[in-house]
Amino acid sequence: MKDLSYRYLDHGADMAFESEGKTIESAFEEGAAALFNLMADITGVKGRQEREINLSCGDYEDLYYEWLSELLSVSGLEGILFSEFSVDISRNEDRNSLSLKGSARGEKIDIGRHDLKGEVKAITYLGLEVQQTPEGWKTRCVVDV
């Protein structure tokens, strides 16, 4: 047998998290909290500034991906850490899509005060799941760190 000229390496560039909620909205809110808690201890982030997020997508997985991606984008562009989240999801029967009206509250990053952990570069579709369970809803997401 020929010697192989490749090998598999551990890759520390991904992190996965799950969130749960009694409602789809609470599962999305908890997922956003999990995302930002990867970047900093969000218990020390005050809700001084609010940003609104409005999205429309065809299914829950796309909506969750877009929700987290938009939050990450706003955070990176404006230098804000978010710690409080509110989501309302409705179905648009006429367009066969879902709408999300959400908000995120937080404050500008203060390296002297906030306990920063690391950077999340992107949300990925790898392993992305949104599913209804007997207890409510569960989400799963993998991010590039």
DSSP file (Angstrom, degrees, kcal/mol; ACC not computed):
  #  RESIDUE AA STRUCTURE BP1 BP2  ACC     N-H-->O    O-->H-N    N-H-->O    O-->H-N    TCO  KAPPA ALPHA  PHI   PSI    X-CA   Y-CA   Z-CA
    1    1 A M              0   0    0      0, 0.0     2,-0.1     0, 0.0     3,-0.1   0.000 360.0 360.0 360.0 139.7    0.0    0.0    0.0
    2    2 A K        -     0   0    0      1,-0.1     2,-0.1     0, 0.0     0, 0.0  -0.439 360.0-108.4 -72.1 141.9    1.2    3.5   -0.9
    3    3 A D        -     0   0    0     -2,-0.1     2,-0.2     1,-0.1    -1,-0.1  -0.472  37.6-114.1 -67.0 140.8    2.1    5.9    1.9
    4    4 A L        -     0   0    0     -2,-0.1    -1,-0.1     1,-0.1     0, 0.0  -0.559  16.4-156.4 -78.8 141.6   -0.4    8.7    2.3
    5    5 A S  S    S+     0   0    0     -2,-0.2     2,-0.3     2,-0.0    -1,-0.1   0.045  72.5  58.4-105.8  25.0    0.7   12.2    1.5
    6    6 A Y        -     0   0    0      2,-0.0     2,-0.3     0, 0.0    -2,-0.1  -0.959  58.0-171.9-144.2 164.0   -1.9   13.9    3.6
    7    7 A R        -     0   0    0     -2,-0.3     2,-0.4     2,-0.0    -2,-0.0  -0.977  26.7-110.1-151.7 160.3   -3.0   13.9    7.3
    8    8 A Y        -     0   0    0     -2,-0.3     2,-0.3     0, 0.0    -2,-0.0  -0.773  31.7-164.9 -96.3 138.8   -5.8   15.3    9.3
    9    9 A L        -     0   0    0     -2,-0.4     2,-0.2     2,-0.0    -2,-0.0  -0.908  27.6-104.5-122.1 148.6   -5.2   18.1   11.8
   10   10 A D        -     0   0    0     -2,-0.3     2,-0.5     2,-0.0     0, 0.0  -0.503  34.3-154.2 -65.3 140.7   -7.2   19.5   14.7
   11   11 A H    >   -     0   0    0     -2,-0.2     3,-0.5     1,-0.1    -1,-0.0  -0.949  14.3-173.1-124.7 110.3   -8.7   22.8   13.7
   12   12 A G  T 3   +     0   0    0     -2,-0.5    -1,-0.1     1,-0.2    -2,-0.0   0.070  61.2  97.2 -90.5  25.6   -9.4   25.2   16.5
   13   13 A A  T 3  S+     0   0    0    132,-0.1   132,-2.8   131,-0.1     2,-0.4   0.414  72.1  68.2 -96.5   3.0  -11.3   27.8   14.3
   14   14 A D  E <   -A  144   0A   0     -3,-0.5     2,-0.4   130,-0.3   130,-0.2  -0.926  51.8-177.3-124.8 148.8  -14.8   26.6   15.0
   15   15 A M  E     -A  143   0A   0    128,-2.2   128,-3.2    -2,-0.4     2,-0.3  -0.995  11.6-155.8-140.1 138.0  -17.0   26.7   18.1
   16   16 A A  E     +A  142   0A   0     -2,-0.4     2,-0.3   126,-0.2   126,-0.2  -0.853  12.4 177.2-114.5 150.9  -20.5   25.3   18.4
   17   17 A F  E     -A  141   0A   0    124,-2.5   124,-2.4    -2,-0.3     2,-0.3  -0.989  13.3-152.9-147.4 157.2  -23.3   26.2   20.8
   18   18 A E  E     -A  140   0A   0     -2,-0.3     2,-0.3   122,-0.2   122,-0.2  -0.903   8.6-167.1-123.6 154.3  -26.9   25.3   21.4
   19   19 A S  E     -A  139   0A   0    120,-1.9   120,-2.7    -2,-0.3     2,-0.3  -0.978   2.4-161.3-138.7 155.4  -29.8   27.3   22.9
   20   20 A E  E     +A  138   0A   0     -2,-0.3     2,-0.3   118,-0.2   118,-0.2  -0.955  12.6 165.4-134.5 152.9  -33.2   26.3   24.1
   21   21 A G  E     -A  137   0A   0    116,-2.2   116,-3.2    -2,-0.3     6,-0.1  -0.980  45.6-120.6-160.7 156.2  -36.4   28.1   24.8
   22   22 A K  S    S+     0   0    0     -2,-0.3     2,-0.3   114,-0.2    -1,-0.1   0.805 105.6  35.1 -68.1 -28.0  -40.1   27.5   25.4
   23   23 A T  S  > S-     0   0    0    114,-0.1     4,-1.8   113,-0.1   114,-0.2  -0.820  88.2-115.3-119.9 162.5  -40.8   29.6   22.4
   24   24 A I  H  > S+     0   0    0     -2,-0.3     4,-2.1     1,-0.2     5,-0.2   0.881 117.6  55.1 -61.4 -37.3  -38.9   30.1   19.1
   25   25 A E  H  > S+     0   0    0      1,-0.2     4,-2.5     2,-0.2    -1,-0.2   0.928 107.0  47.7 -62.9 -45.7  -38.3   33.7   20.1
   26   26 A S  H  > S+     0   0    0      1,-0.2     4,-2.5     2,-0.2    -1,-0.2   0.856 109.7  53.6 -66.9 -33.1  -36.7   32.8   23.4
   27   27 A A  H  X S+     0   0    0     -4,-1.8     4,-2.0     2,-0.2    -1,-0.2   0.905 110.5  47.1 -65.5 -40.4  -34.5   30.2   21.7
   28   28 A F  H  X S+     0   0    0     -4,-2.1     4,-2.1     2,-0.2    -2,-0.2   0.899 112.4  50.1 -65.4 -41.0  -33.3   32.9   19.2
   29   29 A E  H  X S+     0   0    0     -4,-2.5     4,-2.0     1,-0.2    -2,-0.2   0.923 111.5  47.6 -63.6 -44.2  -32.7   35.3   22.1
   30   30 A E  H  X S+     0   0    0     -4,-2.5     4,-2.4     1,-0.2    -1,-0.2   0.870 109.2  54.5 -65.7 -36.5  -30.7   32.7   24.0
   31   31 A G  H  X S+     0   0    0     -4,-2.0     4,-2.3     2,-0.2    -1,-0.2   0.900 107.7  49.7 -62.4 -40.8  -28.7   31.9   20.9
   32   32 A A  H  X S+     0   0    0     -4,-2.1     4,-2.3     2,-0.2     5,-0.2   0.904 110.3  50.5 -64.1 -41.1  -27.8   35.6   20.5
   33   33 A A  H  X S+     0   0    0     -4,-2.0     4,-2.1     1,-0.2    -2,-0.2   0.910 109.7  50.6 -62.4 -41.5  -26.7   35.7   24.2
   34   34 A A  H  X S+     0   0    0     -4,-2.4     4,-0.9     2,-0.2    -2,-0.2   0.910 109.0  52.6 -62.1 -42.0  -24.6   32.5   23.6
   35   35 A L  H >X S+     0   0    0     -4,-2.3     3,-0.8     1,-0.2     4,-0.6   0.947 113.8  41.0 -58.7 -50.7  -22.9   34.2   20.6
   36   36 A F  H >X S+     0   0    0     -4,-2.3     4,-1.8     1,-0.3     3,-0.5   0.777 107.2  61.7 -74.5 -25.1  -22.0   37.3   22.5
   37   37 A N  H 3< S+     0   0    0     -4,-2.1    -1,-0.3     1,-0.2    -2,-0.2   0.697  96.4  61.9 -73.0 -16.6  -20.9   35.5   25.6
   38   38 A L  H << S+     0   0    0     -4,-0.9    -1,-0.2    -3,-0.8    -2,-0.2   0.810 110.5  40.3 -68.9 -29.9  -18.3   33.8   23.4
   39   39 A M  H << S-     0   0    0     -4,-0.6    78,-3.5    -3,-0.5    79,-1.1   0.783 132.0 -10.7 -90.4 -30.1  -16.8   37.2   22.8
   40   40 A A  B  < S-C  116   0B   0     -4,-1.8     2,-1.1    76,-0.3    -1,-0.3  -0.984  77.9 -86.2-161.8 160.5  -17.1   38.7   26.3
   41   41 A D    >   -     0   0    0     74,-2.0     3,-1.6    -2,-0.3    74,-0.4  -0.672  42.2-164.5 -73.2 103.0  -18.7   38.1   29.7
   42   42 A I  G >  S+     0   0    0     -2,-1.1     3,-1.5     1,-0.3    -1,-0.2   0.589  75.8  80.3 -75.1  -7.8  -22.0   39.7   28.9
   43   43 A T  G 3  S+     0   0    0      1,-0.3    -1,-0.3    -6,-0.1    -2,-0.1   0.756  95.5  49.6 -65.9 -20.3  -23.1   40.0   32.6
   44   44 A G  G <  S+     0   0    0     -3,-1.6     2,-0.6    71,-0.1    -1,-0.3   0.308  90.0  98.2 -97.7   8.4  -20.8   43.1   32.6
   45   45 A V    <   -     0   0    0     -3,-1.5     2,-0.2    -5,-0.1    64,-0.0  -0.868  64.5-147.2-102.1 121.3  -22.3   44.7   29.5
   46   46 A K        -     0   0    0     -2,-0.6     2,-1.6     1,-0.1     3,-0.4  -0.601  17.7-122.7 -87.4 147.3  -25.0   47.3   30.2
   47   47 A G        +     0   0    0     -2,-0.2    60,-0.2     1,-0.2    -1,-0.1  -0.434  62.0 135.2 -85.9  62.5  -27.9   47.8   27.8
   48   48 A R        +     0   0    0     -2,-1.6     2,-0.4    58,-0.6    -1,-0.2   0.783  63.8  40.9 -82.8 -29.7  -27.2   51.5   27.1
   49   49 A Q  E     -D  106   0C   0     57,-3.1    57,-2.4    -3,-0.4     2,-0.4  -0.928  69.6-153.3-124.4 145.7  -27.7   51.5   23.3
   50   50 A E  E     -D  105   0C   0     -2,-0.4     2,-0.4    55,-0.2    55,-0.2  -0.948   6.9-171.1-122.3 139.4  -30.3   49.7   21.3
   51   51 A R  E     -D  104   0C   0     53,-2.5    53,-2.4    -2,-0.4     2,-0.4  -0.991  15.9-141.8-125.3 136.2  -30.2   48.5   17.7
   52   52 A E  E     -D  103   0C   0     -2,-0.4     2,-0.4    51,-0.2    51,-0.3  -0.785  11.4-163.3 -99.2 142.5  -33.3   47.2   15.8
   53   53 A I  E     -D  102   0C   0     49,-2.9    49,-3.3    -2,-0.4     2,-0.4  -0.992   6.6-177.1-126.2 125.1  -33.0   44.2   13.4
   54   54 A N  E     +D  101   0C   0     -2,-0.4     2,-0.3    47,-0.2    47,-0.2  -0.990  14.4 165.2-125.9 124.5  -35.7   43.4   10.9
   55   55 A L  E     -D  100   0C   0     45,-2.4    45,-2.7    -2,-0.4     2,-0.4  -0.929  23.1-161.5-137.3 156.7  -35.4   40.4    8.7
   56   56 A S  E     +D   99   0C   0     -2,-0.3     2,-0.3    43,-0.2    43,-0.2  -0.976  22.7 157.8-141.0 129.3  -37.5   38.2    6.4
   57   57 A C  E     -D   98   0C   0     41,-2.2    41,-3.8    -2,-0.4     3,-0.0  -0.921  46.4-115.3-145.4 167.6  -36.5   34.7    5.3
   58   58 A G  S    S+     0   0    0     -2,-0.3     2,-0.3    39,-0.2    41,-0.1   0.766  91.3  12.9 -80.0 -27.2  -38.1   31.5    4.0
   59   59 A D  S  > S-     0   0    0     39,-0.1     4,-2.2     1,-0.1     5,-0.2  -0.923  78.4-101.3-146.8 171.0  -37.4   29.2    6.9
   60   60 A Y  H  > S+     0   0    0     -2,-0.3     4,-2.6     1,-0.2     5,-0.2   0.855 116.1  54.9 -64.6 -37.0  -36.3   29.2   10.6
   61   61 A E  H  > S+     0   0    0      2,-0.2     4,-2.5     1,-0.2    -1,-0.2   0.945 111.2  43.9 -63.7 -47.5  -32.7   28.1    9.8
   62   62 A D  H  > S+     0   0    0      1,-0.2     4,-2.7     2,-0.2    -1,-0.2   0.899 113.9  51.7 -62.9 -39.3  -32.1   31.0    7.4
   63   63 A L  H  X S+     0   0    0     -4,-2.2     4,-2.5     2,-0.2    -2,-0.2   0.907 110.8  47.2 -64.6 -42.0  -33.8   33.4    9.8
   64   64 A Y  H  X S+     0   0    0     -4,-2.6     4,-2.5     2,-0.2     5,-0.3   0.923 112.6  49.6 -64.6 -44.9  -31.6   32.2   12.7
   65   65 A Y  H  X S+     0   0    0     -4,-2.5     4,-2.6    -5,-0.2    -2,-0.2   0.937 114.0  45.1 -58.1 -48.2  -28.4   32.5   10.5
   66   66 A E  H  X S+     0   0    0     -4,-2.7     4,-2.7     2,-0.2     5,-0.2   0.883 111.0  54.0 -66.2 -39.3  -29.4   36.0    9.4
   67   67 A W  H  X S+     0   0    0     -4,-2.5     4,-2.1     2,-0.2    -2,-0.2   0.953 114.4  39.8 -58.3 -53.1  -30.3   37.1   12.9
   68   68 A L  H  X S+     0   0    0     -4,-2.5     4,-2.4     1,-0.2    -2,-0.2   0.897 116.0  51.7 -66.7 -39.9  -26.9   36.1   14.3
   69   69 A S  H  X S+     0   0    0     -4,-2.6     4,-2.5    -5,-0.3    -2,-0.2   0.902 110.2  48.6 -63.4 -41.9  -25.0   37.4   11.3
   70   70 A E  H  X S+     0   0    0     -4,-2.7     4,-2.7     2,-0.2     5,-0.2   0.916 111.7  49.0 -66.2 -42.6  -26.7   40.8   11.4
   71   71 A L  H  X S+     0   0    0     -4,-2.1     4,-2.4    -5,-0.2    -2,-0.2   0.925 112.8  47.9 -60.5 -44.4  -26.0   41.1   15.2
   72   72 A L  H  X S+     0   0    0     -4,-2.4     4,-2.4     2,-0.2    -2,-0.2   0.892 112.1  50.3 -63.5 -40.6  -22.3   40.1   14.6
   73   73 A S  H  X S+     0   0    0     -4,-2.5     4,-2.7     2,-0.2     5,-0.2   0.939 111.8  45.8 -64.1 -48.8  -22.1   42.6   11.7
   74   74 A V  H  X S+     0   0    0     -4,-2.7     4,-2.4     1,-0.2     6,-0.3   0.912 112.7  52.2 -61.4 -42.6  -23.5   45.5   13.7
   75   75 A S  H  X>S+     0   0    0     -4,-2.4     4,-1.5    -5,-0.2     5,-1.3   0.929 113.3  43.3 -58.4 -47.4  -21.3   44.6   16.6
   76   76 A G  H  <5S+     0   0    0     -4,-2.4    -2,-0.2     2,-0.2    -1,-0.2   0.901 116.1  46.2 -68.2 -41.7  -18.2   44.6   14.5
   77   77 A L  H  <5S+     0   0    0     -4,-2.7    -1,-0.2     1,-0.2    -2,-0.2   0.858 124.8  31.0 -69.7 -35.7  -19.0   47.8   12.5
   78   78 A E  H  <5S-     0   0    0     -4,-2.4    -1,-0.2    -5,-0.2    -2,-0.2   0.491 102.2-121.5-104.6  -4.7  -20.0   49.8   15.5
   79   79 A G  T  <5 +     0   0    0     -4,-1.5    30,-3.0     1,-0.2     2,-0.4   0.899  61.9 146.1  66.1  40.7  -17.7   48.3   18.2
   80   80 A I  E   < -E  108   0C   0     -5,-1.3     2,-0.5    -6,-0.3    28,-0.2  -0.894  41.6-151.7-114.7 139.4  -20.7   47.3   20.4
   81   81 A L  E     -E  107   0C   0     26,-2.8    26,-2.0    -2,-0.4     2,-0.3  -0.925  18.6-149.8-101.8 134.0  -21.2   44.3   22.7
   82   82 A F  E     +E  106   0C   0     -2,-0.5    24,-0.3    24,-0.2     3,-0.1  -0.806  27.3 163.2-104.8 147.0  -24.8   43.2   23.1
   83   83 A S  E     +     0   0C   0     22,-3.0     2,-0.4    -2,-0.3    23,-0.2   0.480  61.5  57.0-135.9 -13.0  -26.2   41.6   26.2
   84   84 A E  E     -E  105   0C   0     21,-1.8    21,-2.7   -38,-0.1     2,-0.4  -0.987  61.5-175.7-129.0 136.1  -30.0   41.9   26.0
   85   85 A F  E     -E  104   0C   0     -2,-0.4     2,-0.4    19,-0.2    19,-0.2  -0.972  11.9-173.5-136.6 144.6  -32.1   40.6   23.1
   86   86 A S  E     -E  103   0C   0     17,-2.3    17,-2.5    -2,-0.4     2,-0.4  -0.997  11.0-177.5-138.3 132.6  -35.8   40.7   22.1
   87   87 A V  E     -E  102   0C   0     -2,-0.4     2,-0.4    15,-0.2    15,-0.2  -0.989  13.6-175.8-135.2 138.6  -37.3   38.8   19.2
   88   88 A D  E     -E  101   0C   0     13,-1.7    13,-2.7    -2,-0.4     2,-0.4  -0.985  13.3-169.0-130.2 123.0  -40.8   38.6   17.7
   89   89 A I  E     +E  100   0C   0     -2,-0.4     2,-0.3    11,-0.2    11,-0.2  -0.931   8.0 174.7-115.9 133.9  -41.3   36.2   14.8
   90   90 A S  E     -E   99   0C   0      9,-2.3     9,-3.1    -2,-0.4     2,-0.5  -0.950  28.3-120.6-134.8 157.1  -44.3   36.0   12.6
   91   91 A R  E     -E   98   0C   0     -2,-0.3     2,-1.0     7,-0.2     7,-0.2  -0.843  13.1-147.8 -99.8 131.6  -45.3   34.1    9.5
   92   92 A N  E >>> -E   97   0C   0      5,-3.5     5,-1.6    -2,-0.5     4,-1.2  -0.821  15.7-175.0 -96.0  94.4  -46.2   36.0    6.3
   93   93 A E  T 345S+     0   0    0     -2,-1.0     3,-0.2     1,-0.2    -1,-0.2   0.860  79.7  55.0 -61.2 -37.6  -48.8   33.7    4.8
   94   94 A D  T 345S+     0   0    0      1,-0.2    -1,-0.2    -3,-0.1    -2,-0.0   0.807 120.2  30.9 -69.1 -27.9  -49.2   35.7    1.6
   95   95 A R  T <45S-     0   0    0     -3,-0.6    -1,-0.2     2,-0.2    -2,-0.2   0.398 102.4-127.2-108.6   1.4  -45.4   35.5    0.9
   96   96 A N  T  <5S+     0   0    0     -4,-1.2     2,-0.3    -3,-0.2    -3,-0.2   0.919  71.5 110.6  52.5  48.4  -44.8   32.1    2.5
   97   97 A S  E   < - E   0  92C   0     -5,-1.6    -5,-3.5   -38,-0.0     2,-0.4  -0.872  65.4-114.9-141.9 174.5  -42.0   33.6    4.6
   98   98 A L  E     -DE  57  91C   0    -41,-3.8   -41,-2.2    -2,-0.3     2,-0.4  -0.891  20.8-154.1-113.7 144.4  -41.0   34.4    8.1
   99   99 A S  E     -DE  56  90C   0     -9,-3.1    -9,-2.3    -2,-0.4     2,-0.5  -0.953   3.2-161.3-118.9 140.8  -40.4   37.9    9.5
  100  100 A L  E     -DE  55  89C   0    -45,-2.7   -45,-2.4    -2,-0.4     2,-0.5  -0.984   6.7-174.6-120.7 126.8  -38.2   38.7   12.5
  101  101 A K  E     +DE  54  88C   0    -13,-2.7   -13,-1.7    -2,-0.5     2,-0.3  -0.978  28.6 156.7-115.8 114.9  -38.5   42.0   14.4
  102  102 A G  E     -DE  53  87C   0    -49,-3.3   -49,-2.9    -2,-0.5     2,-0.3  -0.861  28.7-156.2-136.4 168.1  -35.8   42.1   17.0
  103  103 A S  E     -DE  52  86C   0    -17,-2.5   -17,-2.3    -2,-0.3     2,-0.4  -0.988   2.7-159.7-143.3 154.5  -33.7   44.4   19.1
  104  104 A A  E     -DE  51  85C   0    -53,-2.4   -53,-2.5    -2,-0.3     2,-0.4  -0.999   7.5-160.3-134.2 135.6  -30.4   44.1   20.8
  105  105 A R  E     +DE  50  84C   0    -21,-2.7   -22,-3.0    -2,-0.4   -21,-1.8  -0.929  33.7 110.1-118.1 142.0  -29.2   46.3   23.7
  106  106 A G  E     -DE  49  82C   0    -57,-2.4   -57,-3.1    -2,-0.4   -58,-0.6  -0.876  47.9-103.1-173.8-154.0  -25.6   46.8   24.7
  107  107 A E  E     - E   0  81C   0    -26,-2.0   -26,-2.8    -2,-0.3     3,-0.1  -0.976  41.2 -72.8-154.2 164.2  -22.8   49.3   24.8
  108  108 A K  E     - E   0  80C   0     -2,-0.3   -28,-0.3   -28,-0.2     2,-0.2  -0.269  62.5 -95.2 -58.1 144.1  -19.5   50.3   23.2
  109  109 A I        -     0   0    0    -30,-3.0     2,-0.5     1,-0.1    -1,-0.1  -0.449  39.3-171.0 -65.2 130.1  -16.6   47.9   23.9
  110  110 A D    >>  -     0   0    0     -2,-0.2     4,-3.5     1,-0.1     3,-1.5  -0.918   8.5-165.2-125.2 100.8  -14.5   49.2   26.8
  111  111 A I  T 34 S+     0   0    0     -2,-0.5     5,-0.2     1,-0.3    -1,-0.1   0.729  89.1  55.9 -63.7 -20.2  -11.4   47.0   27.1
  112  112 A G  T 34 S+     0   0    0      1,-0.1    -1,-0.3    -3,-0.1    -3,-0.0   0.724 121.9  24.8 -80.1 -21.8  -10.7   48.4   30.5
  113  113 A R  T <4 S+     0   0    0     -3,-1.5     2,-0.3     1,-0.0    -2,-0.2   0.745 106.1  76.8-113.4 -34.9  -14.1   47.3   31.9
  114  114 A H  S  < S-     0   0    0     -4,-3.5     2,-1.4     1,-0.1   -72,-0.1  -0.616  74.6-129.8 -87.1 140.2  -15.3   44.4   29.8
  115  115 A D        -     0   0    0    -74,-0.4   -74,-2.0    -2,-0.3     2,-0.2  -0.702  33.5-161.8 -86.4  88.7  -14.0   40.9   30.2
  116  116 A L  B     +C   40   0B   0     -2,-1.4   -76,-0.3   -76,-0.2     3,-0.1  -0.513  18.4 177.1 -78.5 139.9  -13.2   40.2   26.5
  117  117 A K        -     0   0    0    -78,-3.5     2,-0.3     1,-0.4   -77,-0.2   0.782  51.5 -55.4-110.5 -43.0  -12.7   36.5   25.5
  118  118 A G        -     0   0    0    -79,-1.1     2,-0.4     2,-0.0    -1,-0.4  -0.973  53.9 -76.7 173.2 175.0  -12.2   36.4   21.8
  119  119 A E        -     0   0    0     26,-0.3     2,-0.6    -2,-0.3   -79,-0.0  -0.781  22.7-152.8-100.8 136.9  -13.4   37.2   18.3
  120  120 A V        -     0   0    0     -2,-0.4    25,-0.3     1,-0.1     3,-0.1  -0.953  12.7-174.2-102.6 120.5  -16.2   35.5   16.4
  121  121 A K        -     0   0    0     23,-2.9     2,-0.3    -2,-0.6    24,-0.2   0.863  57.7 -12.0 -84.9 -38.2  -15.4   36.0   12.7
  122  122 A A  E     -B  144   0A   0     22,-1.4    22,-3.0     2,-0.0     2,-0.3  -0.996  54.7-117.7-162.7 153.8  -18.5   34.5   11.1
  123  123 A I  E     -B  143   0A   0     -2,-0.3     2,-0.3    20,-0.2    20,-0.2  -0.758  38.1-156.8 -88.5 143.0  -21.7   32.5   11.6
  124  124 A T  E     -B  142   0A   0     18,-2.1    18,-0.5    -2,-0.3   -55,-0.0  -0.834  27.2-135.4-121.1 161.4  -21.7   29.3    9.5
  125  125 A Y  E >  S+     0   0A   0     -2,-0.3     3,-1.9    16,-0.1     2,-0.3   0.553  70.5 119.1 -85.0 -10.3  -24.4   27.0    8.1
  126  126 A L  E 3  S-     0   0A   0      1,-0.3    16,-0.4    16,-0.2    -2,-0.2  -0.406  94.8 -10.0 -59.5 118.8  -22.3   24.0    9.2
  127  127 A G  E 3  S+     0   0A   0     -2,-0.3    -1,-0.3     1,-0.2     2,-0.2   0.586  92.3 160.5  69.7  10.1  -24.4   22.1   11.7
  128  128 A L  E <   +     0   0A   0     -3,-1.9     2,-0.3    13,-0.1    -1,-0.2  -0.475  11.2 167.7 -68.9 128.9  -27.0   24.9   11.9
  129  129 A E  E     -B  140   0A   0     11,-2.3    11,-2.4    -2,-0.2     2,-0.4  -0.999  26.4-177.4-144.4 143.5  -30.3   23.6   13.2
  130  130 A V  E     +B  139   0A   0     -2,-0.3     2,-0.4     9,-0.2     9,-0.2  -0.960  26.2 164.4-134.8 120.3  -33.6   25.0   14.5
  131  131 A Q  E     -B  138   0A   0      7,-2.8     7,-2.5    -2,-0.4     2,-0.4  -0.993  37.2-123.4-143.4 146.4  -36.1   22.4   15.7
  132  132 A Q  E     -B  137   0A   0     -2,-0.4     5,-0.3     5,-0.2    -2,-0.0  -0.690  33.2-173.2 -83.9 138.1  -39.2   22.2   17.7
  133  133 A T  E >   -B  136   0A   0      3,-2.8     3,-0.7    -2,-0.4     0, 0.0  -0.750  42.3 -99.1-122.8 169.9  -38.9   19.8   20.7
  134  134 A P  T 3  S+     0   0    0      0, 0.0     3,-0.1     0, 0.0    -2,-0.0   0.804 126.6  46.4 -59.8 -26.6  -41.5   18.5   23.2
  135  135 A E  T 3  S-     0   0    0      1,-0.1     2,-0.3  -114,-0.0    -3,-0.0   0.612 129.3 -84.5 -90.1 -14.0  -40.2   21.1   25.6
  136  136 A G  E <  S- B   0 133A   0     -3,-0.7    -3,-2.8     2,-0.0     2,-0.3  -0.853  76.3 -19.3 151.8-115.2  -40.2   24.0   23.1
  137  137 A W  E     -AB  21 132A   0   -116,-3.2  -116,-2.2    -2,-0.3     2,-0.4  -0.959  44.2-166.2-135.6 151.1  -37.5   25.0   20.7
  138  138 A K  E     -AB  20 131A   0     -7,-2.5    -7,-2.8    -2,-0.3     2,-0.3  -0.998   4.6-168.2-137.3 138.8  -33.8   24.2   20.3
  139  139 A T  E     -AB  19 130A   0   -120,-2.7  -120,-1.9    -2,-0.4     2,-0.3  -0.907   1.5-167.7-123.3 155.5  -31.1   25.9   18.1
  140  140 A R  E     +AB  18 129A   0    -11,-2.4   -11,-2.3    -2,-0.3     2,-0.3  -0.996  11.0 172.8-140.9 140.5  -27.6   24.8   17.2
  141  141 A C  E     -A   17   0A   0   -124,-2.4  -124,-2.5    -2,-0.3     2,-0.4  -0.998  21.6-150.0-149.3 146.2  -24.9   26.9   15.5
  142  142 A V  E     -AB  16 124A   0    -18,-0.5   -18,-2.1   -16,-0.4     2,-0.3  -0.972  20.4-166.9-115.4 132.7  -21.3   26.7   14.6
  143  143 A V  E     -AB  15 123A   0   -128,-3.2  -128,-2.2    -2,-0.4     2,-0.6  -0.888  23.5-120.2-120.3 152.4  -19.2   29.9   14.4
  144  144 A D  E      AB  14 122A   0    -22,-3.0   -23,-2.9    -2,-0.3   -22,-1.4  -0.810 360.0 360.0 -89.5 119.2  -15.8   30.7   13.0
  145  145 A V              0   0    0   -132,-2.8   -26,-0.3    -2,-0.6  -131,-0.2   0.386 360.0 360.0-110.8 360.0  -13.5   32.0   15.8
